[in-house]
Amino acid sequence: MRPSKQKSRSLRRVFRKTPGGVTKVAYAHRNPSKAHCAQCHSELVGMKRLRPFRLSNVSKSQRRPNRPFGGVLCSSCVRKVFVGRVRSGV
């Protein structure tokens, strides 16, 4: 990366110790914000906070909950959807 790009505060500063024992500043991307429910906008549980290229190396079962609407709706909103479908007879 270019030094001018490293001055940007969009990158976070990580202090890394080199094999020679010297502490140097490394520049890393910040983690994305937590995933939110599409209906009630509460934070989703069981979703990893990783950048897309890191998330592609994680297994599918670790990326999102393994249930209908997993990773999109929270459990209480999924419950409301299913109750609504049963009551309407769909």
N, CA, C and O atoms as CSV, one atom per row, in Angstrom:
chain,resi,resn,atom,element,x,y,z
A,1,MET,N,N,0.834,-1.194,0.000
A,1,MET,CA,C,0.000,0.000,0.000
A,1,MET,C,C,0.869,1.244,0.000
A,1,MET,O,O,1.991,1.243,0.506
A,2,ARG,N,N,0.334,2.287,-0.569
A,2,ARG,CA,C,1.072,3.544,-0.621
A,2,ARG,C,C,0.985,4.251,0.725
A,2,ARG,O,O,-0.021,4.133,1.425
A,3,PRO,N,N,2.032,4.984,1.091
A,3,PRO,CA,C,2.017,5.686,2.384
A,3,PRO,C,C,0.860,6.665,2.525
A,3,PRO,O,O,0.328,6.826,3.623
A,4,SER,N,N,0.456,7.324,1.439
A,4,SER,CA,C,-0.652,8.268,1.538
A,4,SER,C,C,-1.957,7.558,1.856
A,4,SER,O,O,-2.827,8.108,2.530
A,5,LYS,N,N,-2.084,6.339,1.369
A,5,LYS,CA,C,-3.289,5.566,1.641
A,5,LYS,C,C,-3.298,5.092,3.100
A,5,LYS,O,O,-4.364,4.945,3.698
A,6,GLN,N,N,-2.129,4.857,3.662
A,6,GLN,CA,C,-2.047,4.390,5.041
A,6,GLN,C,C,-2.395,5.483,6.046
A,6,GLN,O,O,-2.772,5.189,7.181
A,7,LYS,N,N,-2.271,6.727,5.636
A,7,LYS,CA,C,-2.603,7.820,6.550
A,7,LYS,C,C,-4.109,7.913,6.790
A,7,LYS,O,O,-4.552,8.524,7.763
A,8,SER,N,N,-4.881,7.313,5.910
A,8,SER,CA,C,-6.327,7.364,6.040
A,8,SER,C,C,-6.753,6.642,7.305
A,8,SER,O,O,-6.211,5.587,7.635
A,9,ARG,N,N,-7.721,7.205,8.014
A,9,ARG,CA,C,-8.191,6.570,9.247
A,9,ARG,C,C,-9.205,5.467,8.976
A,9,ARG,O,O,-9.732,4.874,9.917
A,10,SER,N,N,-9.490,5.181,7.703
A,10,SER,CA,C,-10.364,4.046,7.416
A,10,SER,C,C,-9.630,2.739,7.715
A,10,SER,O,O,-10.262,1.704,7.930
A,11,LEU,N,N,-8.290,2.789,7.727
A,11,LEU,CA,C,-7.504,1.623,8.106
A,11,LEU,C,C,-7.134,1.741,9.580
A,11,LEU,O,O,-6.807,2.828,10.057
A,12,ARG,N,N,-7.186,0.640,10.288
A,12,ARG,CA,C,-6.824,0.689,11.696
A,12,ARG,C,C,-5.354,0.320,11.845
A,12,ARG,O,O,-4.806,-0.421,11.029
A,13,ARG,N,N,-4.729,0.835,12.877
A,13,ARG,CA,C,-3.326,0.572,13.129
A,13,ARG,C,C,-3.205,-0.620,14.070
A,13,ARG,O,O,-3.807,-0.648,15.144
A,14,VAL,N,N,-2.416,-1.602,13.647
A,14,VAL,CA,C,-2.189,-2.805,14.436
A,14,VAL,C,C,-0.695,-2.869,14.720
A,14,VAL,O,O,0.116,-2.817,13.795
A,15,PHE,N,N,-0.331,-2.979,15.970
A,15,PHE,CA,C,1.076,-3.056,16.329
A,15,PHE,C,C,1.496,-4.519,16.328
A,15,PHE,O,O,0.971,-5.331,17.090
A,16,ARG,N,N,2.459,-4.844,15.453
A,16,ARG,CA,C,2.933,-6.221,15.299
A,16,ARG,C,C,4.396,-6.295,15.698
A,16,ARG,O,O,5.181,-5.399,15.390
A,17,LYS,N,N,4.751,-7.360,16.378
A,17,LYS,CA,C,6.142,-7.567,16.753
A,17,LYS,C,C,6.796,-8.424,15.678
A,17,LYS,O,O,6.316,-9.514,15.369
A,18,THR,N,N,7.874,-7.939,15.118
A,18,THR,CA,C,8.585,-8.658,14.063
A,18,THR,C,C,9.487,-9.718,14.688
A,18,THR,O,O,9.741,-9.678,15.892
A,19,PRO,N,N,9.972,-10.663,13.887
A,19,PRO,CA,C,10.876,-11.683,14.432
A,19,PRO,C,C,12.142,-11.099,15.062
A,19,PRO,O,O,12.750,-11.725,15.930
A,20,GLY,N,N,12.537,-9.904,14.630
A,20,GLY,CA,C,13.711,-9.260,15.210
A,20,GLY,C,C,13.426,-8.600,16.545
A,20,GLY,O,O,14.344,-8.076,17.176
A,21,GLY,N,N,12.183,-8.613,16.989
A,21,GLY,CA,C,11.824,-8.040,18.272
A,21,GLY,C,C,11.417,-6.583,18.203
A,21,GLY,O,O,11.178,-5.954,19.233
A,22,VAL,N,N,11.334,-6.040,16.993
A,22,VAL,CA,C,10.954,-4.642,16.826
A,22,VAL,C,C,9.446,-4.569,16.619
A,22,VAL,O,O,8.880,-5.352,15.856
A,23,THR,N,N,8.805,-3.637,17.292
A,23,THR,CA,C,7.372,-3.445,17.110
A,23,THR,C,C,7.149,-2.467,15.968
A,23,THR,O,O,7.675,-1.354,15.984
A,24,LYS,N,N,6.361,-2.888,14.968
A,24,LYS,CA,C,6.077,-2.036,13.819
A,24,LYS,C,C,4.576,-1.871,13.683
A,24,LYS,O,O,3.794,-2.666,14.204
A,25,VAL,N,N,4.188,-0.815,12.968
A,25,VAL,CA,C,2.774,-0.550,12.745
A,25,VAL,C,C,2.361,-1.216,11.445
A,25,VAL,O,O,2.966,-0.973,10.401
A,26,ALA,N,N,1.338,-2.053,11.500
A,26,ALA,CA,C,0.739,-2.649,10.307
A,26,ALA,C,C,-0.631,-2.018,10.150
A,26,ALA,O,O,-1.261,-1.646,11.140
A,27,TYR,N,N,-1.093,-1.894,8.927
A,27,TYR,CA,C,-2.380,-1.263,8.643
A,27,TYR,C,C,-3.352,-2.333,8.181
A,27,TYR,O,O,-3.077,-3.053,7.222
A,28,ALA,N,N,-4.483,-2.442,8.855
A,28,ALA,CA,C,-5.471,-3.473,8.544
A,28,ALA,C,C,-6.837,-2.831,8.368
A,28,ALA,O,O,-7.121,-1.772,8.927
A,29,HIS,N,N,-7.672,-3.489,7.585
A,29,HIS,CA,C,-9.041,-3.007,7.399
A,29,HIS,C,C,-9.835,-3.241,8.680
A,29,HIS,O,O,-9.596,-4.204,9.408
A,30,ARG,N,N,-10.759,-2.368,8.935
A,30,ARG,CA,C,-11.620,-2.514,10.110
A,30,ARG,C,C,-12.644,-3.617,9.861
A,30,ARG,O,O,-12.996,-3.908,8.718
A,31,ASN,N,N,-13.118,-4.227,10.950
A,31,ASN,CA,C,-14.163,-5.231,10.821
A,31,ASN,C,C,-15.483,-4.557,10.455
A,31,ASN,O,O,-15.740,-3.433,10.884
A,32,PRO,N,N,-16.319,-5.228,9.669
A,32,PRO,CA,C,-17.619,-4.644,9.348
A,32,PRO,C,C,-18.529,-4.626,10.567
A,32,PRO,O,O,-18.257,-5.299,11.561
A,33,SER,N,N,-19.605,-3.861,10.490
A,33,SER,CA,C,-20.552,-3.803,11.598
A,33,SER,C,C,-21.310,-5.124,11.690
A,33,SER,O,O,-21.294,-5.931,10.760
A,34,LYS,N,N,-21.971,-5.329,12.821
A,34,LYS,CA,C,-22.693,-6.578,13.028
A,34,LYS,C,C,-23.895,-6.655,12.097
A,34,LYS,O,O,-24.440,-5.632,11.683
A,35,ALA,N,N,-24.302,-7.884,11.771
A,35,ALA,CA,C,-25.459,-8.094,10.913
A,35,ALA,C,C,-26.735,-7.784,11.696
A,35,ALA,O,O,-26.810,-8.019,12.902
A,36,HIS,N,N,-27.731,-7.255,10.992
A,36,HIS,CA,C,-28.987,-6.871,11.642
A,36,HIS,C,C,-30.160,-7.585,10.989
A,36,HIS,O,O,-30.118,-7.935,9.809
A,37,CYS,N,N,-31.208,-7.793,11.781
A,37,CYS,CA,C,-32.442,-8.419,11.305
A,37,CYS,C,C,-33.115,-7.504,10.285
A,37,CYS,O,O,-33.113,-6.283,10.447
A,38,ALA,N,N,-33.685,-8.086,9.244
A,38,ALA,CA,C,-34.307,-7.297,8.184
A,38,ALA,C,C,-35.631,-6.682,8.620
A,38,ALA,O,O,-36.080,-5.706,8.021
A,39,GLN,N,N,-36.270,-7.241,9.663
A,39,GLN,CA,C,-37.560,-6.708,10.093
A,39,GLN,C,C,-37.446,-5.784,11.304
A,39,GLN,O,O,-37.888,-4.636,11.257
A,40,CYS,N,N,-36.857,-6.282,12.382
A,40,CYS,CA,C,-36.844,-5.494,13.623
A,40,CYS,C,C,-35.514,-4.773,13.845
A,40,CYS,O,O,-35.395,-4.002,14.797
A,41,HIS,N,N,-34.532,-4.997,13.009
A,41,HIS,CA,C,-33.220,-4.329,13.041
A,41,HIS,C,C,-32.419,-4.611,14.314
A,41,HIS,O,O,-31.536,-3.831,14.671
A,42,SER,N,N,-32.716,-5.714,14.998
A,42,SER,CA,C,-31.884,-6.094,16.136
A,42,SER,C,C,-30.647,-6.827,15.617
A,42,SER,O,O,-30.646,-7.330,14.493
A,43,GLU,N,N,-29.596,-6.885,16.435
A,43,GLU,CA,C,-28.368,-7.547,16.009
A,43,GLU,C,C,-28.592,-9.056,15.927
A,43,GLU,O,O,-29.223,-9.649,16.801
A,44,LEU,N,N,-28.063,-9.668,14.859
A,44,LEU,CA,C,-28.214,-11.106,14.674
A,44,LEU,C,C,-27.131,-11.841,15.458
A,44,LEU,O,O,-25.970,-11.432,15.478
A,45,VAL,N,N,-27.532,-12.927,16.100
A,45,VAL,CA,C,-26.615,-13.757,16.867
A,45,VAL,C,C,-26.155,-14.899,15.967
A,45,VAL,O,O,-26.940,-15.427,15.180
A,46,GLY,N,N,-24.899,-15.276,16.082
A,46,GLY,CA,C,-24.389,-16.408,15.320
A,46,GLY,C,C,-23.834,-16.043,13.962
A,46,GLY,O,O,-23.567,-16.927,13.147
A,47,MET,N,N,-23.655,-14.753,13.700
A,47,MET,CA,C,-23.086,-14.302,12.429
A,47,MET,C,C,-21.680,-13.768,12.701
A,47,MET,O,O,-21.481,-12.969,13.616
A,48,LYS,N,N,-20.727,-14.204,11.919
A,48,LYS,CA,C,-19.356,-13.742,12.103
A,48,LYS,C,C,-19.180,-12.343,11.545
A,48,LYS,O,O,-19.785,-11.986,10.533
A,49,ARG,N,N,-18.349,-11.553,12.210
A,49,ARG,CA,C,-18.039,-10.198,11.740
A,49,ARG,C,C,-16.739,-10.248,10.962
A,49,ARG,O,O,-15.679,-9.945,11.508
A,50,LEU,N,N,-16.805,-10.622,9.705
A,50,LEU,CA,C,-15.613,-10.735,8.877
A,50,LEU,C,C,-15.832,-10.028,7.552
A,50,LEU,O,O,-16.964,-9.869,7.093
A,51,ARG,N,N,-14.734,-9.608,6.949
A,51,ARG,CA,C,-14.792,-9.022,5.627
A,51,ARG,C,C,-15.091,-10.138,4.622
A,51,ARG,O,O,-14.772,-11.297,4.886
A,52,PRO,N,N,-15.695,-9.814,3.483
A,52,PRO,CA,C,-16.135,-10.858,2.553
A,52,PRO,C,C,-15.052,-11.849,2.131
A,52,PRO,O,O,-15.331,-13.041,2.009
A,53,PHE,N,N,-13.821,-11.382,1.906
A,53,PHE,CA,C,-12.786,-12.312,1.450
A,53,PHE,C,C,-12.344,-13.255,2.564
A,53,PHE,O,O,-11.869,-14.354,2.279
A,54,ARG,N,N,-12.489,-12.853,3.819
A,54,ARG,CA,C,-12.198,-13.755,4.936
A,54,ARG,C,C,-13.388,-14.697,5.183
A,54,ARG,O,O,-13.201,-15.850,5.573
A,55,LEU,N,N,-14.586,-14.207,4.955
A,55,LEU,CA,C,-15.785,-15.009,5.177
A,55,LEU,C,C,-15.873,-16.165,4.182
A,55,LEU,O,O,-16.463,-17.202,4.484
A,56,SER,N,N,-15.285,-15.986,2.992
A,56,SER,CA,C,-15.331,-17.053,1.987
A,56,SER,C,C,-14.485,-18.251,2.403
A,56,SER,O,O,-14.693,-19.352,1.893
A,57,ASN,N,N,-13.530,-18.062,3.323
A,57,ASN,CA,C,-12.700,-19.176,3.792
A,57,ASN,C,C,-13.326,-19.920,4.963
A,57,ASN,O,O,-12.803,-20.949,5.390
A,58,VAL,N,N,-14.443,-19.411,5.492
A,58,VAL,CA,C,-15.112,-20.032,6.627
A,58,VAL,C,C,-16.177,-20.978,6.093
A,58,VAL,O,O,-16.799,-20.695,5.069
A,59,SER,N,N,-16.394,-22.100,6.774
A,59,SER,CA,C,-17.391,-23.050,6.306
A,59,SER,C,C,-18.791,-22.445,6.373
A,59,SER,O,O,-19.053,-21.540,7.167
A,60,LYS,N,N,-19.680,-22.955,5.534
A,60,LYS,CA,C,-21.022,-22.377,5.410
A,60,LYS,C,C,-21.795,-22.472,6.720
A,60,LYS,O,O,-22.588,-21.585,7.036
A,61,SER,N,N,-21.572,-23.537,7.483
A,61,SER,CA,C,-22.291,-23.698,8.749
A,61,SER,C,C,-21.827,-22.690,9.799
A,61,SER,O,O,-22.552,-22.427,10.758
A,62,GLN,N,N,-20.630,-22.122,9.633
A,62,GLN,CA,C,-20.147,-21.123,10.580
A,62,GLN,C,C,-20.504,-19.711,10.139
A,62,GLN,O,O,-20.401,-18.778,10.935
A,63,ARG,N,N,-20.922,-19.532,8.882
A,63,ARG,CA,C,-21.234,-18.198,8.379
A,63,ARG,C,C,-22.558,-17.677,8.904
A,63,ARG,O,O,-22.696,-16.485,9.178
A,64,ARG,N,N,-23.537,-18.570,9.047
A,64,ARG,CA,C,-24.872,-18.139,9.428
A,64,ARG,C,C,-25.585,-19.283,10.134
A,64,ARG,O,O,-25.173,-20.434,9.990
A,65,PRO,N,N,-26.646,-19.001,10.896
A,65,PRO,CA,C,-27.406,-20.075,11.544
A,65,PRO,C,C,-28.067,-20.978,10.507
A,65,PRO,O,O,-28.543,-20.511,9.472
A,66,ASN,N,N,-28.087,-22.259,10.797
A,66,ASN,CA,C,-28.601,-23.245,9.844
A,66,ASN,C,C,-30.089,-23.475,10.105
A,66,ASN,O,O,-30.488,-24.509,10.642
A,67,ARG,N,N,-30.909,-22.482,9.708
A,67,ARG,CA,C,-32.364,-22.590,9.829
A,67,ARG,C,C,-32.977,-21.715,8.751
A,67,ARG,O,O,-32.267,-20.913,8.143
A,68,PRO,N,N,-34.278,-21.842,8.493
A,68,PRO,CA,C,-34.906,-20.956,7.500
A,68,PRO,C,C,-34.719,-19.494,7.894
A,68,PRO,O,O,-34.850,-19.141,9.067
A,69,PHE,N,N,-34.421,-18.662,6.934
A,69,PHE,CA,C,-34.154,-17.230,7.115
A,69,PHE,C,C,-32.924,-16.978,7.985
A,69,PHE,O,O,-32.774,-15.885,8.533
A,70,GLY,N,N,-32.032,-17.982,8.124
A,70,GLY,CA,C,-30.825,-17.812,8.923
A,70,GLY,C,C,-29.924,-16.749,8.311
A,70,GLY,O,O,-29.617,-16.799,7.119
A,71,GLY,N,N,-29.502,-15.791,9.122
A,71,GLY,CA,C,-28.658,-14.716,8.639
A,71,GLY,C,C,-29.429,-13.542,8.081
A,71,GLY,O,O,-28.831,-12.538,7.693
A,72,VAL,N,N,-30.763,-13.648,8.032
A,72,VAL,CA,C,-31.599,-12.559,7.509
A,72,VAL,C,C,-32.530,-12.043,8.597
A,72,VAL,O,O,-32.613,-10.838,8.836
A,73,LEU,N,N,-33.242,-12.981,9.265
A,73,LEU,CA,C,-34.169,-12.610,10.331
A,73,LEU,C,C,-33.696,-13.182,11.664
A,73,LEU,O,O,-33.053,-14.230,11.712
A,74,CYS,N,N,-34.025,-12.475,12.745
A,74,CYS,CA,C,-33.717,-13.005,14.073
A,74,CYS,C,C,-34.727,-14.107,14.405
A,74,CYS,O,O,-35.726,-14.272,13.706
A,75,SER,N,N,-34.461,-14.852,15.469
A,75,SER,CA,C,-35.293,-16.008,15.793
A,75,SER,C,C,-36.729,-15.612,16.129
A,75,SER,O,O,-37.663,-16.332,15.778
A,76,SER,N,N,-36.916,-14.478,16.804
A,76,SER,CA,C,-38.270,-14.073,17.165
A,76,SER,C,C,-39.068,-13.662,15.927
A,76,SER,O,O,-40.266,-13.935,15.854
A,77,CYS,N,N,-38.428,-13.015,14.960
A,77,CYS,CA,C,-39.128,-12.633,13.726
A,77,CYS,C,C,-39.455,-13.856,12.872
A,77,CYS,O,O,-40.500,-13.897,12.224
A,78,VAL,N,N,-38.563,-14.858,12.867
A,78,VAL,CA,C,-38.841,-16.104,12.144
A,78,VAL,C,C,-40.048,-16.791,12.756
A,78,VAL,O,O,-40.897,-17.326,12.044
A,79,ARG,N,N,-40.118,-16.772,14.086
A,79,ARG,CA,C,-41.256,-17.371,14.786
A,79,ARG,C,C,-42.551,-16.679,14.382
A,79,ARG,O,O,-43.565,-17.335,14.143
A,80,LYS,N,N,-42.514,-15.344,14.305
A,80,LYS,CA,C,-43.708,-14.591,13.904
A,80,LYS,C,C,-44.123,-14.923,12.475
A,80,LYS,O,O,-45.315,-15.023,12.185
A,81,VAL,N,N,-43.149,-15.094,11.579
A,81,VAL,CA,C,-43.447,-15.444,10.184
A,81,VAL,C,C,-44.136,-16.794,10.122
A,81,VAL,O,O,-45.148,-16.941,9.437
A,82,PHE,N,N,-43.596,-17.793,10.837
A,82,PHE,CA,C,-44.176,-19.124,10.796
A,82,PHE,C,C,-45.567,-19.173,11.434
A,82,PHE,O,O,-46.456,-19.856,10.925
A,83,VAL,N,N,-45.760,-18.462,12.533
A,83,VAL,CA,C,-47.075,-18.398,13.178
A,83,VAL,C,C,-48.080,-17.740,12.232
A,83,VAL,O,O,-49.220,-18.190,12.120
A,84,GLY,N,N,-47.659,-16.689,11.564
A,84,GLY,CA,C,-48.537,-16.017,10.602
A,84,GLY,C,C,-48.922,-16.909,9.439
A,84,GLY,O,O,-50.063,-16.875,8.979
A,85,ARG,N,N,-47.963,-17.723,8.951
A,85,ARG,CA,C,-48.261,-18.633,7.837
A,85,ARG,C,C,-49.235,-19.721,8.263
A,85,ARG,O,O,-50.144,-20.081,7.515
A,86,VAL,N,N,-49.039,-20.247,9.483
A,86,VAL,CA,C,-49.938,-21.299,9.971
A,86,VAL,C,C,-51.344,-20.753,10.159
A,86,VAL,O,O,-52.321,-21.422,9.823
A,87,ARG,N,N,-51.452,-19.546,10.693
A,87,ARG,CA,C,-52.767,-18.967,10.942
A,87,ARG,C,C,-53.496,-18.602,9.655
A,87,ARG,O,O,-54.721,-18.688,9.576
A,88,SER,N,N,-52.722,-18.190,8.642
A,88,SER,CA,C,-53.374,-17.827,7.369
A,88,SER,C,C,-53.657,-19.057,6.510
A,88,SER,O,O,-54.419,-18.980,5.546
A,89,GLY,N,N,-53.040,-20.205,6.861
A,89,GLY,CA,C,-53.295,-21.425,6.114
A,89,GLY,C,C,-52.493,-21.556,4.837
A,89,GLY,O,O,-52.915,-22.252,3.914
A,90,VAL,N,N,-51.353,-20.906,4.767
A,90,VAL,CA,C,-50.512,-20.981,3.559
A,90,VAL,C,C,-49.614,-22.189,3.645
A,90,VAL,O,O,-48.826,-22.439,2.733
